[in-house]
Amino acid sequence: MYRLNKRAFEILATEVQKCSSDGEIGKTECLIVMKRLEQLRREKGHPANVDELRDTVVDVFPQFSEKAIKQAAKANQSPAIFSKIRWAAILVTTVTGVVWVVNLPYPMIRWPIAKTAPILLLPSFISMDRNYRGAVNYVEQADQLINKATSQADIERGAEKNKEAQKYLDNLPVWFLGYYPQAYCRFFSCTWKFTFDEFEDARRRVARMDAKVFQEKNAFTLLAEAENALGVAKQQYEQAKNAQEQQQAIASMQVALDTLEQIPKETLAGKTAQTKLVAYDRDFSKVTHNITGNSQTASLIEAAKVFALQAAQVSQNPPHPAEKWQQAEKLWVEAIERLQKIRVEEPNYLEAQKLLAAYQSNLGDVQSRKQAESESKQALNEANRRIQRLVAYPPTDRNQFKGELMGIIKELKTVKPGTSAYAEAQQLLISAQRLQQ
């Protein structure tokens, strides 16, 4: 290697021409520096650096450009370094390409290389060993998690392991089955000894587990949907405002329970569903028992309301004769008797007690009105009888007449307001009071 290459020489020569003058002295100086540079071009050794190039020119041309010196030094060093890098890159690329080609997954390429130069297949051997280990490990892990699962998380984790096992199996070339690279395995302790039947068995296991994961996921989806529907139905039942809404909620519960029954029992979700069905069926039985009790008590309450409505209609627009009040009284009694049939432990007992209290209060009012009507009618009849007697046999004594009249007035005043006899009694009372005057 020469100490000054062509590119660096050209950079320095160009700057020398710029620095030299046109006179004889300038030409002599230029010639001296150029001879020095020529000498560096002919000398062999390490490339001249910045200091050496500077010492070559600055004693003659103190004004020589420092930038040109550095540029020439850089040009003087770069080609050799880049050349090494380039050739190294070419060599590495070539070797890599050759190794890549001979490790292609084609038997027609690998078999001849395996017999003549197996060391070139080292990347394939490493990959095969790693893929074999990965396939075995992940198949066993997937089998444990899927076939002996205790929760949905195990199924999901097993599905991930199964996918990894499938990936490692796919990376194992079929051509290597039964092949044992002795040279490689002597140093690296190979663990594989796969036969074609074992390879196919592993792939079948992975496929079966993949199908089982699919079934388990579908079963868990049905389980989640059924439990969600059951929860919604229970909430609807609790918020139901009438018997019809309760019946609709119970029908939704039955559909959800039927869905739980249909989940395949051999799946983990099916086993979970069967366990939960015991509690769900118990709760459903309680609900249906309650709805039966609700239906009976609801019928009694509705019947009581019908009698109460009739009683209220009979009692409208008083005053009424005692017979009509007695009719209303019987209707209220019928309503009360039906409410009294509802026991404490039966549903809707509280509602029945509220109605019972109101109906008994109404019955008391009707009975009071009936009694007032009877007493007032009796008082009016007695007053009319005495009036008729007074008219038929008037006393001759003035004081006796007034006494009889006072008795009639007193009798008329006992007639109570709100009765059918009250209006007539008031008219008679006014007439009697006028006669009294």
C-alpha positions in Angstrom: 0.0 0.0 0.0 1.4 3.4 -1.0 1.5 6.2 1.5 -0.4 8.6 -0.7 -3.2 7.6 -3.0 -4.2 9.2 -6.3 -7.2 11.1 -4.9 -5.3 12.6 -2.0 -2.5 13.6 -4.4 -4.9 15.4 -6.7 -6.4 17.4 -3.9 -3.0 18.5 -2.6 -1.7 19.2 -6.2 -4.7 21.4 -6.9 -4.1 23.4 -3.7 -0.3 23.7 -4.5 -1.2 25.3 -7.9 -3.4 27.8 -6.1 -0.7 28.7 -3.6 2.2 29.1 -6.0 3.0 32.4 -7.7 3.8 33.0 -11.4 7.5 34.0 -10.9 10.5 31.8 -10.9 10.5 31.4 -7.1 6.8 30.3 -7.2 7.6 27.7 -9.8 10.6 26.5 -7.8 8.5 26.2 -4.7 5.8 24.4 -6.6 8.3 21.9 -8.0 9.8 21.2 -4.5 6.4 20.4 -3.0 5.3 18.3 -6.0 8.5 16.2 -5.8 7.7 15.6 -2.1 4.2 14.5 -2.9 5.5 12.3 -5.8 7.9 10.7 -3.4 5.0 9.9 -1.0 3.1 8.3 -3.8 6.0 6.0 -4.6 6.7 5.1 -1.0 5.1 2.0 0.5 3.9 1.9 4.1 1.0 3.2 6.2 -1.0 6.1 4.7 0.2 9.5 5.5 -1.8 11.3 8.1 -2.8 14.9 8.6 0.4 15.9 10.4 2.7 14.3 7.8 0.9 16.0 5.0 1.0 19.3 6.7 4.8 19.0 7.3 5.2 18.2 3.6 3.7 21.5 2.4 3.6 24.2 5.1 7.3 24.9 5.2 7.1 26.0 1.6 3.6 27.3 1.5 2.7 28.6 5.0 -0.7 29.8 3.6 -1.6 26.2 2.5 -5.3 25.5 3.2 -5.8 23.4 6.3 -9.1 22.3 4.9 -7.4 20.9 1.8 -4.9 19.0 4.1 -7.7 17.4 6.1 -9.7 16.5 3.0 -6.6 14.9 1.5 -5.9 13.0 4.7 -9.4 11.7 4.8 -9.3 10.7 1.1 -5.9 9.0 1.8 -7.4 6.8 4.5 -10.9 6.0 3.4 -10.4 3.8 0.3 -8.5 1.1 2.3 -11.0 1.0 5.1 -14.0 0.9 2.8 -12.4 -1.7 0.7 -12.0 -4.0 3.7 -15.5 -3.4 4.8 -16.8 -4.0 1.3 -14.9 -7.3 0.9 -15.9 -8.4 4.4 -19.6 -7.7 3.6 -19.4 -9.5 0.3 -17.8 -12.5 2.0 -20.4 -12.6 4.8 -23.2 -12.2 2.4 -21.9 -15.0 0.2 -21.4 -17.4 3.0 -24.9 -16.5 4.5 -26.5 -17.0 1.1 -24.8 -20.4 0.6 -25.9 -21.5 4.1 -29.4 -20.2 3.5 -29.7 -22.1 0.2 -28.4 -25.4 1.6 -30.8 -25.1 4.5 -33.9 -24.6 2.4 -36.6 -27.1 3.4 -36.3 -29.2 0.3 -35.1 -32.8 0.6 -33.3 -32.6 -2.9 -31.0 -30.0 -1.4 -30.6 -31.1 2.1 -30.0 -34.9 1.6 -26.8 -34.5 -0.5 -25.5 -31.8 1.9 -26.4 -34.0 5.0 -24.3 -36.8 3.5 -21.3 -34.7 2.3 -21.1 -31.5 4.4 -23.5 -31.8 7.4 -21.9 -28.9 9.2 -23.6 -26.6 6.7 -26.9 -27.8 8.0 -26.1 -26.6 11.5 -28.8 -23.9 11.5 -31.4 -26.5 10.4 -30.2 -28.9 13.2 -30.5 -26.1 15.8 -33.9 -25.2 14.5 -35.1 -28.8 14.4 -33.9 -29.4 17.9 -35.6 -26.2 19.2 -38.8 -27.0 17.3 -38.9 -30.5 18.6 -38.4 -29.4 22.2 -41.1 -26.7 21.8 -43.6 -29.1 20.2 -43.2 -31.7 22.9 -43.4 -29.2 25.7 -46.4 -27.3 24.4 -48.3 -30.4 23.4 -48.0 -31.8 27.0 -48.9 -28.4 28.5 -51.9 -28.0 26.2 -53.0 -31.6 27.0 -52.9 -31.0 30.7 -54.7 -27.6 30.5 -57.4 -28.7 28.1 -58.1 -32.3 28.9 -57.8 -31.8 32.7 -59.2 -28.2 32.9 -60.8 -27.0 36.1 -61.9 -23.5 34.9 -62.5 -21.5 31.8 -59.1 -19.8 32.3 -57.4 -23.3 31.9 -59.2 -23.7 28.5 -58.1 -20.3 27.3 -54.5 -20.9 28.4 -54.6 -24.4 26.9 -55.7 -22.9 23.6 -52.7 -20.6 23.5 -50.4 -23.5 24.3 -52.0 -25.6 21.6 -51.4 -22.9 19.0 -47.8 -22.7 20.0 -47.5 -26.5 19.7 -49.0 -26.3 16.2 -46.5 -23.7 15.2 -43.6 -25.7 16.4 -44.9 -28.9 14.6 -45.4 -26.9 11.4 -41.7 -25.8 11.6 -40.5 -29.4 11.8 -39.6 -30.7 8.2 -41.2 -34.1 7.5 -38.0 -35.2 5.7 -36.0 -35.2 9.0 -38.3 -37.8 10.6 -36.1 -40.8 11.5 -33.0 -38.9 10.5 -30.3 -38.5 13.2 -27.4 -36.1 12.5 -24.7 -38.0 14.4 -21.9 -35.4 14.1 -24.1 -32.6 15.5 -25.8 -34.7 18.1 -22.4 -36.0 19.4 -21.6 -32.4 20.6 -25.1 -31.0 21.3 -27.0 -34.0 22.8 -30.0 -34.0 20.4 -33.3 -34.9 22.1 -35.4 -35.9 19.1 -36.0 -39.3 17.7 -39.3 -38.7 16.0 -40.8 -41.3 13.8 -43.4 -40.5 11.2 -46.1 -42.2 13.2 -45.2 -40.2 16.3 -45.2 -37.1 14.3 -48.7 -37.8 12.9 -49.9 -38.8 16.4 -48.8 -35.4 17.8 -50.5 -33.6 15.0 -53.7 -35.5 15.6 -53.5 -34.7 19.3 -53.2 -31.1 18.5 -56.1 -31.2 16.1 -58.3 -33.0 18.7 -57.4 -30.4 21.3 -58.1 -27.6 18.9 -61.6 -29.1 18.3 -62.2 -29.6 22.0 -61.2 -25.9 22.7 -63.8 -24.9 20.1 -66.5 -27.0 21.7 -65.6 -25.8 25.2 -65.7 -22.1 24.1 -69.1 -22.7 22.5 -70.3 -24.4 25.7 -69.1 -21.6 27.9 -70.8 -19.1 25.6 -74.1 -21.0 26.1 -73.5 -21.1 29.9 -72.9 -17.4 30.1 -75.9 -16.6 27.9 -78.2 -18.9 30.0 -77.0 -17.5 33.3 -77.4 -13.9 32.1 -80.9 -14.7 30.8 -81.8 -16.4 34.1 -80.5 -13.3 36.1 -82.6 -11.0 33.9 -85.7 -13.2 34.4 -85.3 -13.2 38.2 -85.0 -9.4 38.2 -88.1 -9.2 36.0 -90.0 -11.5 38.4 -88.9 -9.3 41.4 -90.1 -6.1 39.7 -93.3 -7.6 38.3 -96.4 -5.5 39.0 -99.0 -8.1 38.3 -99.5 -11.8 37.9 -99.2 -11.6 34.1 -95.7 -10.1 34.3 -94.7 -12.8 36.8 -95.9 -15.5 34.5 -93.8 -14.0 31.7 -90.7 -13.9 34.0 -91.3 -17.6 35.0 -91.5 -18.6 31.3 -88.1 -16.8 30.7 -86.6 -18.7 33.6 -87.8 -22.0 32.2 -86.2 -21.2 28.8 -82.9 -20.3 30.5 -83.0 -23.6 32.5 -83.7 -25.6 29.4 -80.6 -24.0 27.7 -78.5 -25.0 30.7 -79.8 -28.6 30.3 -78.8 -28.6 26.6 -75.1 -27.8 27.3 -73.1 -31.0 26.4 -72.4 -32.7 29.7 -68.9 -34.0 28.6 -67.7 -30.4 28.5 -66.4 -28.4 31.5 -69.2 -25.9 31.0 -71.7 -28.8 30.9 -70.4 -30.1 34.2 -70.5 -26.7 35.7 -74.0 -26.2 34.5 -75.2 -29.5 36.0 -73.8 -28.4 39.3 -75.5 -25.0 39.2 -78.8 -26.5 38.0 -79.3 -28.1 41.4 -79.5 -24.7 43.0 -81.3 -23.1 40.1 -84.0 -25.8 40.1 -84.5 -25.4 43.9 -84.9 -21.6 43.5 -87.3 -22.2 40.5 -89.4 -24.5 42.6 -89.8 -21.9 45.3 -90.8 -19.3 42.7 -93.4 -21.6 41.1 -94.7 -22.4 44.6 -94.9 -18.7 45.4 -96.7 -17.9 42.1 -99.2 -20.7 42.9 -99.9 -19.1 46.3 -99.9 -15.7 44.7 -102.5 -16.9 42.3 -104.8 -18.1 45.0 -104.5 -15.1 47.2 -104.8 -12.8 44.1 -108.1 -14.6 43.3 -109.4 -14.0 46.8 -108.3 -10.3 46.8 -109.9 -9.8 43.3 -113.2 -11.4 44.6 -113.1 -9.2 47.7 -112.7 -6.2 45.5 -115.7 -7.2 43.3 -117.9 -7.4 46.4 -116.5 -4.1 47.7 -117.2 -2.4 44.4 -120.8 -3.6 44.5 -121.1 -2.4 48.1 -119.8 1.0 47.2 -122.2 1.3 44.3 -125.2 0.3 46.5 -124.1 3.0 49.0 -123.9 5.8 46.5 -126.2 8.9 46.7 -127.6 8.5 50.2 -129.9 8.6 52.0 -131.2 5.1 51.5 -133.8 3.0 53.4 -132.5 0.5 56.0 -133.1 -2.4 53.6 -130.6 -0.9 51.1 -128.0 -0.3 53.9 -128.5 -3.9 54.9 -127.8 -5.0 51.3 -124.5 -3.0 51.3 -123.7 -4.4 54.7 -124.0 -8.0 53.4 -121.7 -7.1 50.4 -119.0 -5.7 52.7 -119.3 -8.8 54.9 -118.7 -11.0 51.9 -115.6 -9.0 50.9 -114.2 -9.2 54.4 -114.8 -12.9 54.7 -112.7 -13.6 51.6 -109.9 -11.4 52.8 -109.9 -13.2 56.2 -109.2 -16.5 54.3 -105.7 -15.4 53.4 -103.2 -16.7 56.0 -100.2 -15.0 57.4 -97.7 -17.2 55.6 -99.3 -16.7 52.2 -98.1 -14.1 49.7 -100.0 -10.8 49.5 -100.9 -11.1 53.1 -100.0 -7.5 53.8 -102.0 -6.2 50.9 -105.0 -8.2 52.1 -104.7 -6.8 55.6 -104.6 -3.2 54.3 -107.8 -3.9 52.3 -109.4 -5.7 55.3 -108.8 -2.7 57.5 -110.4 -0.4 54.9 -113.4 -2.7 54.3 -114.1 -3.2 58.0 -114.1 0.6 58.4 -116.6 0.9 55.6 -118.7 -1.9 57.1 -118.8 0.0 60.4 -120.0 3.2 58.5 -122.7 1.2 56.7 -123.9 -0.5 59.9 -124.0 2.9 61.7 -126.1 4.3 58.8 -128.4 1.4 58.8 -129.0 1.8 62.6 -129.5 5.5 62.2 -132.0 4.9 59.3 -133.9 2.4 61.4 -134.1 4.5 64.5 -135.0 7.7 62.5 -137.7 5.8 60.6 -139.1 4.5 63.8 -139.1 8.0 65.4 -140.9 9.5 62.4 -143.5 6.7 62.5 -144.1 7.3 66.2 -144.4 11.1 65.6 -147.0 10.5 62.8 -149.0 8.1 65.0 -149.1 10.7 67.8 -150.0 13.5 65.3 -152.9 11.4 63.9 -154.1 10.7 67.4 -153.9 14.3 68.3 -155.9 15.3 65.2 -158.5 12.6 65.8 -159.0 13.2 69.5 -157.8 16.8 70.2 -157.7 17.5 74.0 -160.0 20.2 75.3 -157.4 21.3 77.8 -154.9 23.8 76.3 -152.1 22.7 78.5 -152.7 19.0 77.6 -152.6 20.0 73.9 -149.3 21.7 74.4 -147.9 18.7 76.3 -148.9 16.4 73.4 -147.3 18.8 70.9 -144.1 19.0 73.0 -143.9 15.2 72.9 -144.3 15.1 69.1 -141.5 17.8 68.7 -139.2 15.9 70.9 -139.8 12.7 68.9 -139.2 14.5 65.6 -135.9 15.9 66.9 -134.6 12.4 67.3 -134.7 11.9 63.5 -130.9 12.1 62.5 -129.7 14.1 59.5 -128.7 12.0 56.4 -131.6 9.6 56.8 -134.5 9.2 54.5 -136.9 10.3 57.2 -135.1 13.5 58.0 -136.7 15.8 55.4 -140.3 14.8 56.3 -139.4 15.1 60.0 -138.1 18.6 59.5 -141.3 19.7 57.8 -143.5 18.2 60.6 -141.1 19.8 63.1 -141.6 23.3 61.6 -145.4 22.8 61.6 -145.5 21.6 65.2 -143.3 24.5 66.3 -145.7 27.0 64.6 -148.7 25.4 66.4 -146.7 25.6 69.7 -146.5 29.4 69.3 
